[in-house]
């Protein structure tokens, strides 16, 4: 009976650790998404500037 109680505690701790790992992963993905968003925004601004510079005679 004592071994069964220890097994339940171990499984509960594994679930807690898995949930913590999942929350850390979600947080990291949020930061990666923010960095990618910044990168794509800067790239788009650069391409927009290049287009406007090369094709300056086209009205906006």
C-alpha atoms as one frame of an Amber mdcrd trajectory, in Angstrom:
protein
   0.000   0.000   0.000   2.879   2.374   0.797   4.464   1.771  -2.613   1.185
   2.675  -4.316   1.101   6.010  -2.466   4.666   6.771  -3.536   3.761   5.924
  -7.125   0.803   8.335  -7.016   3.048  11.102  -5.656   5.651  10.439  -8.361
   3.029  10.573 -11.093   1.599  13.798  -9.688   5.077  15.344  -9.637   5.650
  14.246 -13.227   2.421  15.956 -14.253   3.457  19.135 -12.421   6.889  19.101
 -14.081   5.271  18.539 -17.487   2.946  21.503 -16.946   5.866  23.712 -15.899
   7.816  22.657 -19.001   4.779  23.402 -21.157   4.378  26.872 -19.667   8.077
  27.631 -20.196   7.794  26.464 -23.803   4.756  28.649 -24.427   6.554  31.637
 -22.913   9.600  31.022 -25.080   7.429  30.730 -28.178   5.845  34.065 -27.330
   9.258  35.695 -27.204  10.316  34.050 -30.471   7.113  35.241 -32.110   7.777
  38.795 -30.923  11.330  38.687 -32.313  10.103  37.300 -35.657   7.405  39.944
 -35.828  10.012  42.653 -35.292  12.272  41.084 -37.916   9.501  40.844 -40.513
   8.370  44.399 -39.782  11.886  45.750 -40.316  12.308  43.702 -43.488   8.993
  44.992 -44.824   9.948  48.584 -44.018  13.264  48.055 -45.814  11.578  46.627
 -48.891   9.038  49.449 -48.842  11.837  52.015 -48.671  13.691  50.277 -51.510
  10.568  50.184 -53.670   9.815  53.845 -53.030  13.440  54.776 -53.751  13.732
  52.822 -56.999  10.242  53.630 -58.275  10.036  57.197 -56.965   8.069  58.310
 -60.031   5.081  56.066 -59.209   2.523  57.952 -57.115   1.478  56.429 -53.813
